[in-house]
Amino acid sequence: MPFSQARSASGLSDVVSELDTEDPLVCEVKLFDESRGKRHLASGLNQAVHYADDFGKQVAYLVIINLSGRPLSLPTDGDDKAWPPYIVVGGVRVYLIVVRALRLIHAIR
């Protein structure tokens, strides 16, 4: 399996892949909707930084699944027009990837 939830000192990461290569993937995934606010996203940023530190990496990703129906405006330490935005925390560059998604509502019969 190319992706795994690797256990580290900071907990169980959402996605970790190819740690032994020059282009590893350390990724935390968070849902964003009406019930989850900025603190929830900040906790994901914090987790991504910790997982990168645990695995000795300087790059991580925070994938935000936006279920809110409204666009998110995120801060960046880079050029405002560059994609993806990123934030550097403790020497780790965390790329912020937003995926807009629709919440599926199933009728129960």
N, C-alpha and C positions, 0 to 999 in steps of 0.2 A: 504494500500500500504506500503510495507516495507521500501521504500526509498522516501525521499521528498526533495524538495528544500526549506529548512527552511530559513526564513528571520531572519537576526541578525543585530546588530549595524553596521557590516562591509558590509552588502549587502545580496545578495541571493546566498547561497551556492549551489554547484552542487549536492551533495549527503550528506544527514545527516540521520542517522538511529540509533535507539535504544539508545538515549542519556541518558536514565535513567538506563542503565545497566552498568555492569563492563567492557563491551567490545563494546563501541559505535563506530560508523563509521562517521568520519568527513572527507569528501573527496572533493577535487577539481580536475577537469578534464581539461586538456589542449591538444589541437592538436599541433603536431610539424610537419612542412613540410618546403619546400624551402622558403616560404614567412614568416614563423614565426621563430625567432631566440631565442637565449639564454634569451633575455629580456622577451620574452613571457613566457618562463618557470619560470623565476625568479618571474614574477608577480603572477604565480600560486602558487609558494612556499609561497610568501607573503600572498596571500589570504587564503591558508590553515592554516597558523599560526594565522591569524586574526580570522578565523572562530572557531578554537580550543579555542582561548582565549575567544571569545564571549560566547561559550557554557561551559567554565570552564573545558576543556579537555587538557591533556598533550600529546596526540597522534593525528596525522592527516595523511592523505594520499594525495599524488599528483600522479594522474594517468595520464601518458603521452601517448597519442595515436600517435605513430610514423608513419607518412605517408611518410617519406622522402626516404625510400628505403635503408637507411644506418643505421648501428647500432649506438646507442647513448652510450657514455661513460659518466657516471655521477659521481660527487664527493660523498664521504661518510665520515661520522664521525665515522663509525664503521670499522670492519675488511674488507679489500678490497675484500676478497673472500666470505663474507657473503651476503646472499640475503634475503630481499631486502636491497639496500643501504638506508641510512637515513641521514638526516641533522638535527641538533638540533639548533633551533632558538628561542631565548627568552624563554627557558625552555620547548618548544614544540618539540617533536620528529616527524619529517615529513618523512614518508617512501615514497620512489620514486619508483613507479611501472611503467615500460615501457611495453607497448603493441604494438608489431609491427603489422601494418595493411597495406593492399594494398588499394590504392585509386581506386575506381571503376569509370571507364569512360563509360558513356552511350552514344551511338550514337543517335543523334536526327535525326529522319527521317521525 
